[in-house]
Amino acid sequence: MKIYVNGKETIIDDNARNVLEALKEVGIEIPNLCYLSETSVYGACRMCLVEVEGNGIVTS
């Protein structure tokens, strides 16, 4: 899948669990709290917002 990260075209695996994992696999780290072993998965920090064409800004 082709996506743009900070204006740069990036190809990621369509079969990845999520965008964060897919980007990590290609060497792009996105700040997030969801996968820290010291925290629970709450999903309300809104640290990993992305802009989706036609949908505006959403959590990744």
PyMOL commands that set and color helices and strands:
alter all, ss='L'
color gray80, all
select helices_A, chain A and resi 19-25
alter helices_A, ss='H'
color red, helices_A
select strands_A, chain A and resi 2-5+8-11+49-52+56-59
alter strands_A, ss='S'
color yellow, strands_A
deselect
rebuild
show_as cartoon
